[in-house]
Amino acid sequence: MKIPSEYDSIRPYEPEELPEAFERLLADKQFQSVLAYLYPNVPLEAVGAKMRQCKSSLEFQKAFCYGFLVDLLDKASKGCDIDCHAIDNRRRYTFVSNHRDIVLDSALLDKLLIDAGFDTTCEIAIGDNLLSLPWVRDLVRVNKSFIVERSLPPRQMLLASRRLADYMHFAIGQKNENLWIAQREGRAKDSNDRTQPAILKMMAMGGEGSVRDRLVDLHIVPLAISYEYDPCDFLKAKEFQQKRDDAAFRKSAQDDVVSMRTGIVGYKGRIHYHCAPCVDDYLMSLDPAIGKGEFFDLVAAHIDTEIHRHYRLYPVNYVALDMLEQTDAHNDQYTEADKISFAGYIEHQLAKIDLPHPDLPFLRERMLTMYAMPARNFIAAQ
């Protein structure tokens, strides 16, 4: 298949581009250090030989990523599963999910789709703010990622958004790929997961027909991701205080690297993915005469409700909600041991926050909110 050249700077690598990308990666000192960490007893030449055998990105994912994720889950979780009974593994979808972890949200979805009998994984939307290092940009494009360009002047941003939307429609309609995109730009640091209508507006810039037809063509599936523990909770709380104390505060590229590493290797407890029904029927039920603004707001709200009601809640979520609201209204959902354990966990995480003047009551409230918010939204969605 010939892919239009206008997508060359944002699309994943095609099979014929992989050999050069592999050689660039294998020659990069930082990537070599990553490989030495991941495979401490394996010579670089052996890793390189295995990479060169991969003739497609899917083969690369199965050869390297799948096994890495199996080992990671064994060390850093109590298990990870998916409920995808509401969708058909013979079809293609655009998964729109809440966003907890920079790397793992989409990576684990790929593994779980393979486990669920899908014959391919997802092309993954990733912001270019995470791709400042050339080897990282190469690696994600080898790994079926397409690039979301950010921080552009308004006119360029509009053109970039239209190109991105066109590519998404091309990928699902012509390349026969699944897609994954977060419901908002960046992670919801307080876990109050809300779909940004702007994401849907961008997606509707591509394709043909009405805005409803354009979204139907993407076959959107709301995806609820539930981690029992968030290894980055203390980093997110720290960022809340930094932004509170300094309105001009911006995370550095190194901050993103720390978040990615912490999210990957940190303990996550139980993990559950739940696919809600595809929204095509809901979209077709909407009055085609409603205004675009109301249309996108309604679709965003529907996706939110589907994500919220398909969370898997854990005792920590209800403990956090009761601690935050100073009540025992949900104590039928946890034991006293659960409560003591979680309170100790919060104090342990708070102790990791390296600020010159940590505001502990504020930081504790922020962390409790992260764990309580899924319970609040789940209860509201029922």
N, C-alpha and C positions, 0 to 999 in steps of 0.2 A: 504493500500500500504506500502510495506517495503522500507524504504529509506536507501541507502547505508550509512554505519557508517562513511565513510570518510567525509561526509558533516556535521557531528554532531556539530562541533564547529562553523559553519558559518550559518547554515540554521535557519529559523524561528522555533519556537516550534510547535510540533505536538499536537493534541488535548489531548493525554494522559499525556503530560508534563505540561499542563496549570495549573492544581490544585496546584502543588508544586510551580510553578512560582508565582501564585497569592498569596500564603501564604508568600513567601519570600518578595514580594512587600509590602503586608499589614503589615509585621513586621518591615519594614525599616522606621526609623525615618524621613529621608529626603522625602521619598515618602509620608509618612503621612502628612508632611507639605505641599506638593504639593496638595494633596487631600483637605486639610483644606482650601487652597487658592481657589481651583476650586469649591469646594462645601462647603461654609462656614457654612451653616445651616444643613448639613447632617452628622449624626454620622458615624464614621468610620465603625461601625458594619453594617450599612445599605449599604454603598458602597461595603464592603466585601461580603455581601450576594448577591448583584447584580452581582459582578464579578464571584462568584462561580457558578452562573447560566449559565455562558457562556461556552459552550461546544466546541467552535472553535474560532480561531482568528477572523474570519469574524463576528461571533456573538459578540465578544468583541468590534470590530470596530463599529458595528451598535448600540450596547448598550451604548458605551461611546464616541467614537471619533466623530461619525456623529453629534450627538446633540451638542457636544462641538464646532465643526466647524460651525454649523448653528448659534449658539449664537455669536461666535467670528466674523463671517462675518457681523452679524447684528450690532456689536459694532465698528468694525475696518475697514469696507469697505463700498463702495457704491454698492456692488453686485459682484457676481462671476458667470461666465457662461462658457460653453464649446461648441465648434462646433466640432462634431465628425461625420459629415455626410460622410466623406471620408472613414470611417472604419465600420466594421460590429460588432455589440455588441454581436454576438453569437460566435465570434472567440477570439483567444488569441494573444496578441501582446507584444513586448518589446518596451516600450515607452522610447525614447531617447530625453531628453529635455535640453533646456538651464536651468541654475541653478541660481536662485535669492535668495531664502530663504532656510536656512538649513533644517527647519522642514516642512514648509507649502507647498513647491513645490509638494512633493509627497502626503502629507496628503490631500490637496485639490483635487488632481487628484482622490484619492480614493472616496471622497464624490461625485465628479462629475460623475464618472463612475457608481456609484449606481443610481444617478439621470438619467443617460442616458440609463438605462435599462440593464447594464451589471449584470450578476448574481454573479460576484465576483469582488474583488478589485485587487490590485497589490502587489506582493512581491517587497520590496523596498531595493535597494542597499544602504548601509550606511557605511561610513568609520569607522574603529575601533578607529581612533583618537578622535571620539566624544563619545566613550563608556568607559571612564576611571572609571566611577562609576558603581558598580555592579548592582544597581537597574535600572539604565538607560539601561544597556545591557539587563537585563531581560525584561524591558518594550518594547523595540524596537523589541525583538524577539517574544513577545506576539503579537505585532502589525504587524506581517508579514514582518519583515525586515531580510535580509541576509547580512552578514558582509563582507566588503572588507578589507582585511588585508593590512596594509601599513607599511612603515619603517622597512622592513625586509632586511636581507642580500641578495645579488643578486640571489644566488641559491635558497634560500627559497622563494624569491619573485616569481621566475619563477614557482615553484611548487604550490604556493598559487594561482597564476593567472590561472594556468591550472585547479586547483580544482574549482575555482570560475566559470570559463567558463563551465566546465562540469556540475556544479550545475545549472547554468542558463538554459542550454539545457535540463537538467532533469526536472526542474521546469515547463518549458513551454510545453515540449513534453510528460512528464509522469504524472506530478501533475496537468496539465491543468490550470496553473496559468498565469495571466499577470505579467509582470515585469516592473519596472521603474529603470532607471539608468541615471545619469546626463551625458551630453555629454563630460564632462571633470572632472578631479579631482579638487574638490573645486569650489567655486563660481567664476564667471568672475566678478571681483571687478569693472572693468570699463565698464561692460555690453557689451563688444565686444565678443559676443557668438561665439565660434569656437569649433568644435568637434575635440578632440584629436584622431588622427589615432590610438594611442596606446590603446584606449578604444575598438576600433573595432578589433584590433589585439588580444587583450585579449579574446573578445567574440568568435573569430574564432579559439581559442585553443580548444574549446569543439566541440562536434558533430562529424560527419563523412563526408567524401567526400572532395571536393575542398573547398577553403576558401569561395567561392561564395555560395556553397551549405550550408555551416555551418551558414552563416549569413542569408540566406533565411529561414533556419529552425527556426530562432528566430523572424521572422516577425516584423522587425523594423519599428516603426512609429515615424517619427520626430514630436516632440511636442513643439509648441511655447507657452511660458508662458509670459504674459504681465501684469505687475503690474503698475498702474498709479504712485504710490509713493512707494519708498523703505524705510521702517522705519530704515534700517541699513545704509542708505547712508552716514551719518556722521561718523559712525564707520569704514566703508570702506575707506573713505577719510583720517581718522586719521591713519589707517594702512598704507596707501600709504606714508604718511610723515614719519611714524616710520621706514618703510623699506628704504626710501630714505636717512634718517639721520643716520641709523645704519644698515649696510649690514648684521649683524648677528642677527637682530631682528626676533623673532619667537613668534607667538601668544601663549598664555597660555591656559590651559584647561578652566580657568575662563573666558578668553576672548570669547571662544566659547559659554559658558553658557550665557554670556551677549548678544551675537549676537542672540542666539536662543530665549531668552526671548524677546528681543527688536523686533525681526522679527515677533514673534507670536502676541504680544499685540499691536504693533504700527499700526498707520493708514496707510492703503494701497490704499485707493481710489477705483477705478474700477479695476477688475481683469478679465482677459480673457484667456482661454485655447483654443488652436486650434490644432486639429490633422490633419497633412498632410497625404496624401495617403501613405499606406504601401510601403516600398521601394523594395518589392520582384520583381516587374516587372522591375524596374530600374536595379537591380542587374543582372537579367537574360539577360538584353540587353547589358551588358558589354562583351567585347571580352575575352573569357576565357584564351587567350594566353598572356594577359598583365601581367607584373611582379607584385608581391605582393605589393611592395612599392607603385607603381602607382595605383593599385587597391584600397588600403586603402585610399590613398589621394583623389581619385575620389569619393569614397563613403562618406568620411567625408565632402567634398565640397558640395555634393548633399544634405546631411542632413542639412548643414549650410544654403544653399539657401532655402530649404523648411521651415526651422524655420524662417529665416529672412523675407521671403515674406508672412508669415502668422502671423507676429506680429500684434497686434492691437495697433496702435499708439494713443496717447492722446495729447491734446494741449501742455502739459508740454514738450513733446519730441521735438516738433518743436520750442517751445520757447527756450529751452536749446541749440538747434542746432544754431539758429540765434544769441543768446547771445554769444555763443562760437566763432562763425565765424564773429561776429560783422556785421551782415547783417540783412535785413528784407525779405530775399528771400522766406521765407515760411509763411509770415504773413497772407496769406489767410487761414491758418490752425488754427489760434487762434485770440482772441480779445485783445485789449489793456488791458482790465481787467484781462485776463488770464496771460498776461506778467507781470503785476504789482503784481498779486497774487503769481506767481511762484518766482519772484525775492525776495519777502518777505519771502517765504518759505525757499529758499536757505539760506538767512541770519539767519533765525531762527534755522536751522539745524547746520549751522556753529558755532553758539553760544554754542552748546552742546559739542563741541570738547574740551576735557580736556587735552591739551598738555601744557607743560611749556612754549614753544615758538611756538605757532601756526603760520604757514606760510599761512596767509589768502588768498593771490592771488593764491598760489599753491593749497590749499584746495578747493577754489571756482572752479578753473579749473577742478579739479578731479571730483567734484560733478556734474558740468555741463556736463562733458563727460559721466558720468553714464546715464544721461537722454537723451543726444544727440545721443549716439551710436546706439540705436535701430532704430532711424530715418535714420541715415546714412546707416545702413545695409539694412533696408527696401527699401530705394530708390535705392541702388545698386543692389538689388535682383530683381527688377521689369523688 
